[in-house]
Amino acid sequence: MRAYLGLFVWMLCLWAGSVQAGETFRFRVYLKDKGESGYTLDKPREFLSSEAIARRTRQGIALSPTDLPIAQAYLDTLSAHGGRPILTSKWFATVVVSTPDSIQGERLARLSIVDSVKWIWKGEEGADASPRTESQEKLAPKEKPTRSSYGYAEKQIQMLNGIKLHKAGYRGAGMRIAVIDEGFRHADRMSVFDSLRVLGTRNVVSPDESVFQDGDHGTKVLSCLAANAPGWIIGTAPDASYWLIKSEDSRSEYPIEEDYWTAAVEFADSVGVDVISSSLGYFSFDAKELNYSQAQLDGKSALISRAARMAASKGILLFSSAGNEGNGTWKKITFPADAPDIISVGAITHKKRKSAFSSVGFTADQRVKPDVVALGSGCCVIDPRGDIHYGNGTSFAAPILAGLGTCLWQALPELTNQEIIRLIQRSASKAKRPDTELGYGIPNMYKAYKQGRKYVAKRR
């Protein structure tokens, strides 16, 4: 962690003479420890929901010091020294602070409770955050319904043999999914979401704003999972319950996105979700000196990848889009798709070939990534007007599979998140010969279900 201080000092040279009036700076402060918060592991209900505790208990996962919050006294100390805390990570003992002073980070680095400091954002706070006034009329697809109950989304579910899993009685009921994305504009007004079970929402980027206000990427992603409009579109887990969490700030691209995402995942863990579907990925930033290198695709270099792995260690089944860099100079998967113990999802066409844009593996330490693939070219989604739209991206492949992964776990609740991952991998078309483009290939989710039932029966 000390290496970050060197980067911070070097950045001060760049800032000298370049700071603009009204700019704010944000720093990630790495604490030496979390201090005495007053919480203890023998009273987990004071900082975790009963559902979060139950998820750990089912999988034999013990509580750990990483579950304990950061001491308020530490936050007060940072605030007293000019760094206003805006985000915390109890898992990694970090605090994101905001300050108008570009050299405040250097001062904070001298505090006895601080290990190191990294600059992660600059800009104008509150920019483009004015509320919008819009009609609240109901939005419904203009297209004619099809004869199929699954409507225009039938092929993307059938490709994974998910319809048979649904017919077996598993559509996600009783399962809790967090969708972490850019925003869910108009999702609260759409007829395709009339039966949507929303447990709650969280805007990590702008806590005072609704997740339904800005950003429609999450709306499209959510429709792959939760839409329930027979004849038009049915998602892969229409009976599940959902937390909708906004972590992406589309106004700029800085490493603070990793902190937003980490905060979103920690929150999702605390409220007891079973599954996370995330269609966000990072590797380059507006300040190019902060960019990652491909050598760091090892699952432990990027904060966001470490957070993904930590979520998995808490018993969460996490699906991440592999990235859309196949046509670019980067080409590889993006962070956090390099994390172990999660499912990273690439994209294929209707002809079951890799989508040209889909990012490839392997990781820097030669692990198979992407893990598997799903339809990512010409996916049926719902646009912010409430209409049927065909989109491209691993952003849609990930939730299509995540919903069916949720249904699989609903059917096999005795299994751990890692056992579900192995079932999905082993059911896939290239399970015996994974490659850099498709990973283990196209999952057969009904096959995974049948294999899982046999596995569970043998254990009893």
Order of alpha helices (4+ residues) and beta strands (2+ residues): alpha-beta-alpha-alpha-beta-beta-alpha-beta-alpha-alpha-beta-beta-alpha-beta-beta-beta-alpha-beta-alpha-beta-beta-beta-beta-beta-alpha-alpha-alpha
